Amino acid sequence: MTDRQNPAADLHAPFAGSFYDTQDLPPWDFYEDVRAAGDVVWDAGMNAWLVVGYELAREVLRHDQLYAHPYANMGATAAWLKVRSNNPRSFHFLSGEQHKAMHRWYMQDLLSPTWVEKYRPVLVDEVVRHSLTRLAGRSSFEVFGDFAEWIPLGVFARLLGLPDDDDTLLRIRRLNDVIAEFTILANALKLERDPSPADLKIAADAALAGQELDALLMPVVKARRAGTGDDFVSRLWAGGPAIFADWNEMDTLDACRRLLFAGTDTTTHAIANVFYMLLTDTDLLARVRAGDASIVERFIEEALRLNGSVQFRPRRLSADTTLNGVPLKAGDMVVVFLLAANRDAAHYACPHAVDLARDKPRDHIAFNYGIRTCLGAALARAELAAAVTQALALFPTLRLDATAPAPRPLGLLRRTYRPLHVRVD
Ligand code: HEM
């Protein structure tokens, strides 16, 4: 893959910074620097265009053919394929009409808001309750590892009808973590140019973890082939032939893997950030404690807007175009910063502050925008609401542990303030 070699240099003053330099730091000042430089700037370190404005981000994400999802067409594609069971028709790689059909199926049926609402008590509320029982008798714990991580894992196990004993969940978590390491590198475009031996090892380990996950999930996939149950795997078998006439085991397996991959890490990090915000703002904590369910919902939308778990999404141009007056070339990578768009002063009054009374609390793009909008948004919102409501009710004295290491932002693609040691005595 060739370098673009700072194509903006002859048009504008070259942008000096690189998003890579914000690893493990709050990225907000960097986003404002990009905004000041014109909303679309060339990052020579990333070898990509950065987009930070709210309207421009939506413009890119709306045009899914022009700004194409890159997994099937990037330097890391061969590695992605290995991680996705060498299945070229994985949901991961679909585009155009096939992607739309798959997206619609999830949106209107498989994970629809109506379906999530119906199963919420057993699928979400019970899992959160169970996660809290693990903490019984403790006067302190760490929110990310001792609480948040168990919730999406437990929901995943219930969705698929897997055993949800600790050993199974921990094994799934370990494999998912290995794959997540690879996805962070690939999404951050770090495998596009001369990947280091260490990066290649991460990709190879992810492929092995994918194989182990396939082996773990395949028995469930085979067992539900009749498609008669109301669990997720049976529903995949029942509805799959409307997507691919020859829908098969690999397609069903892929859909299960997609849920794990897309829904676990993202939600864990989002839960942690929601608690970080509550634990570091006593006034906000008091307002959420005193409020009803609608205040919790509004707070969660603000938490997703300000500190959602996915900082950015990469796209690859399929043709030459112009964005905000900047000429872009076919093949260029464009990286849309969802969390920078969510703090755009041109769209939001008091963009960096929590406002529980916004007119349109859900118009942020923490869950993406357009035809690739997150299909687990209803489920993730239910998990976040249950985590906040149940934990605040159970722990009236929940507070940061002043004697433990303070939380700091960690990560690049997904950023979480960690560790989050709390006391509840
Ligand atoms: C707070 C938690 C979550 C966040 C912030 C989040 C964010 C996102 C984002 C930004 C995308 C767009 C990816 C892209 O096109 O480049 C996406 C897609 C997706 N998400 Fe989520 N997600 C979350 C939770 C979940 C959950 C719980 C599930 C399912 C169990 C899920 C399933 C999916 C799927 C299947 C897609 C692909 C949509 C498509 O291509 O049509 N997500 N998510």
Residues whose N, C-alpha, C, O or C-beta is under 5 A from the ligand:
A	BS01	HEM	H103 L259 A262 G263 T266 T267 A270 G308 S309 V310 R313 A366 F367 N368 I371 R372 T373 C374 L375 G376 A377 L379 A380
